[in-house]
Amino acid sequence: MEINSEELIGILKNKIALYEHLGIEVVKIRSEEVRFRVSLEKNRNHKGTAFGGSLYATAVLAAYALVLAGLKERSIPTENIVIAKGEIQYLRPVDTDFEIVCRFPSESHEEDFYRELTSTGRVKGSITSQILGAGGSLKASLTGVFVVKL
């Protein structure tokens, strides 16, 4: 099934209240990769860098969007996606607008994730989001364990 990016963005706007406040521009939203461009200005802390909570929230939101895109592409009728555990490593301060890039660890991991969901009605799996600064330098990385139920 062809994914409608506008439909997915609409779901994010309508179901995740924080989305509208984070200054996110969706660059790509597909089942194999999600890319967000995020405004530093909307997420600035007292030091003039991105607030850690904003980095975490945008990284989790990208992973949520990745799973949502996969569900829609496969015509799996659920939006019941939650994060069970999230671990972020802050490597360097983010002092510019930034990008979030999210993918499954591998194509086979992605296929196994959705296969388990359709066969058991529930799946739990890890997804990683990278936070990139100017020039693509890695600033932070989030690994989240997501649970999806039919």
Buried (B, 14 or more C-beta within 10 A) or exposed (E): EEBEEEEBBEBBEEEBEBBEEBBBEBEBBBBEBBBBBBBBEBBBBEEEBBBBEBBBBBBBBBBBBBBBBBBBBBEBEEEEBEBEEBEBEBEEBBBBBBBBBBBBEEEEEBEBBBEBBEEEEEBBBBBBBBBBBEEEEEBBBBBBBBBBEE
